[in-house]
């Protein structure tokens, strides 16, 4: 298996195993309500309704993701940014219809 495919497999396993242990996708009620969504860079973002408590939860999730991306990048000889982008692609694929995702241009889109 190439290093790239290994990295993708590792990101997927870590993201849905270690980074998100309690649920496949954290803040699911907030996602369904349109308050938060994943982003093309592999991080979680606030779409609207960013209360201080929600902002703190998003920041904590993103801090954990950043640690995981850095660890994977070090193992794979790439950058955390590249790992985040690969993860962002996987997150988009996992985003249910009707929920929001921020594209690489910074636009929030409601997935059809």
BELMOHU-V726481 format. One record per residue. NEAR is the number of other ideal C-beta (glycine too) atoms within 12 Angstrom. Layout:
[[NEAR] [NEAR]]
This chain:
[[10] [9] [16] [16] [13] [19] [32] [26] [22] [30] [37] [27] [18] [30] [38] [24] [16] [19] [37] [26] [15] [15] [16] [20] [27] [28] [34] [21] [16] [30] [34] [19] [18] [22] [26] [36] [39] [44] [33] [28] [30] [39] [34] [43] [33] [31] [27] [16] [20] [20] [14] [11] [15] [25] [20] [15] [24] [30] [20] [19] [34] [29] [17] [25] [35] [24] [20] [32] [35] [23] [22] [35] [27] [17] [19] [26] [13] [24] [18] [27] [20] [25] [38] [34] [26] [33] [40] [32] [25] [30] [39] [26] [17] [24] [31] [20] [13] [15] [30] [33] [38] [28] [23] [17] [11] [12] [15] [23] [23] [20] [21] [10]]
